Amino acid sequence: MDKHEEIVAEVKNLVAAPSVYGGLKELAQKWLDAEGTAAQANLTALLHAALKEDVNTIDAVIPFFASEAAKKAFGADQAAQMLAKAQEVKASGGKYCFCPACTAGAKLLELLA
């Protein structure tokens, strides 16, 4: 698989991720729809900038998963599980959130660097 094919695969993963927010999903879909056109280069720059803004670091999500807001959003048990997973990711040297959207986004940041 060449680099462009890897990027396409990760953008598809991003679009399919249940945790991706609407604006990023829409931009990623536009990027896919522009495959092979001159517009894709501009959309690549926009997507890269959006990913730099939207991909959460593990240090950003740990306090959220420990918060009352997370307990309200996910339930206390699920929030505790997510906090434990985030702490595990950080302990193993992970830099980014482990959700499907951030996982795809982090890979894209690496590929687009």
Helices and strands as residue ranges (DSSP letters): H 3-16, H 22-33, H 39-54, H 58-65, H 68-74, H 76-91, H 100-112
